[in-house]
Amino acid sequence: MAKRKKGKLESVAKLLKGVYPAPDQLEAAKAFSWWSRSVPPRILEHARPVRLSRGVLIVHVSSSVWANELHYLSDDLLTRLREAAPTSGIEKIRFQVGPLPDIPKRPQAAPRPPEPVRLAALPEELGRALSRVDDDDLRKAIAEAATTSLARVRKPKD
């Protein structure tokens, strides 16, 4: 197992600067993240940001029709983008037909554990039959299987 270095905590901003060394890369990451989280799914399906250069956010679209439609929405999108990433310096959004990059996958939530099965009481007749089984482990396994199965068949009285 690797040894952990002891030291002081570092700010998230400093860590991000290590991953995105140039300030414009960090601002582009913020803008791209805002886009993928905030635009409606029908727009995200046809338009994705690809570059931030000198205050212009370049967004690739799937067709010229989408470029035209989003051009009319650009003022609203630009206002919302500036609120989300105020230090980005984005002055304009330019839409152009081009290949759409993949959308980053969000981590899936861990599946919920199955509901515990309520065990039912064994019928008297089955209990007597189980008492004739010599192997303790086998008797226990049969009893557990039977009570679990009976619990699924019978509806609990809550």
Secondary structure, 3 states (H helix, E strand, C coil): CCCCCCCCCCCHHHHHHHHCCCHHHHHHHHHHHHHHHHCCHHHHCCEEEEEEECCEEEEEECCHHHHHHHHHHHHHHHHHHHHHCCCCCCCEEEEEECCCCCCCCCCCCCCCCCCCCCCCCCCHHHHHHHCCCCCHHHHHHHHHHHHHHHHHHCCCCC
